[in-house]
Amino acid sequence: MPSTKFRHLASVMIVSVASGCATYRAESNINSAPPTASSPSSGVLISEDSLPNRVYKVLGQIEVTVKKLTIFNTDPTKEMVNEALTEKAKAMGADGVVNVTYKSGIGFTSWGYLEAKGDGVKFAK
């Protein structure tokens, strides 16, 4: 029969190996299906400001959260959240996301998260 130390070590190793399977999860209030009019290669502007020198129409609020699923992974980055914002902005047909705010913490279902909220906008041509 294996010793208690050996069983504990084996448990730690199994958790370490299994933790690499699912590391992050992104959630949003926007459906991921991109509209047919949006070009997948088009860039989306992300700004923490309201861009007072640009004319735009607000299409709606975009909220995304990137969660760290295990203690062994690094914390979600602003780049990861901005990538999720860009994907959701394209899905709603937006050219940019303005007034973006960021919030981080630890949740009941994750070892850490970074969320962002902003207004999806369509720029006037």
Order of alpha helices (4+ residues) and beta strands (2+ residues): alpha-beta-beta-beta-alpha-beta-beta
